[in-house]
């Protein structure tokens, strides 16, 4: 019987290892940062490891070897830059696989082939932003991957994970019980830090192995959670509700911004893009408190039983 993955613990005064996953450098066509820039930003933010995922279509064998050398040159005991790639496939719109800690260049014609090859040649094989492929994961891929990105801070916003991705994770864990859920940045510019982190114990020699085996905690700007996301129905229902509220507010803000651009005149205060984030933040804070209260109630019930 598979146990819930153990989150990173509190080890007194010894600081944990904080990492970021799903990060693009200027080896990607849409990435801004050099490897040296990522190192500097990581040092400034207390980040110990960076899981790079540059676009596979921008790499190839020789360019990937360059990426690996640069990562090695800029890694030390303070920061580890880990090379990897993000793969996409014709005929599978939105389905992207991340191979992090990739030891050598690989190519594949389908997601199933890539998942099999990456499981052999990468330390962590993950599914990125499930919302982009409408949460329909091929069974052959679900059986091979180590992780699912349940919180993509670019597509899901920095405030909340994706409840439908959490539901997908639960479904996949029925047949692949070792798969874990993680928070990823999908970062293309280090100046915009969306604050999604993975945290492992300082005693871990290989943080990717710890993540693959469920020994970590996800941390964002509004919450933290374990890799197994063993949430009860109340907490998951609240997350669905919070996500719905935020999505409605985001659509209202987008419509207001388009209307403002068309009219080129100041928008009414109620529809102003400048006031909308404050309203969204207030609603999200209320839902965050409710989520925390639900978690406490579920923990108390668990202790009683």
Beta strands, then each sheet from edge to edge (+ up, - down):
strand 1: 17-23
strand 2: 49-52
strand 3: 54-55
strand 4: 80-82
strand 5: 84-88
strand 6: 96-100
strand 7: 124-127
strand 8: 147-152
strand 9: 180-184
strand 10: 197-200
strand 11: 217-219
strand 12: 224-226
sheet 1: 4+ 2+ 1+ 10- 11+ 12-
sheet 2: 3+ 5+ 6- 7+ 8+ 9+
end
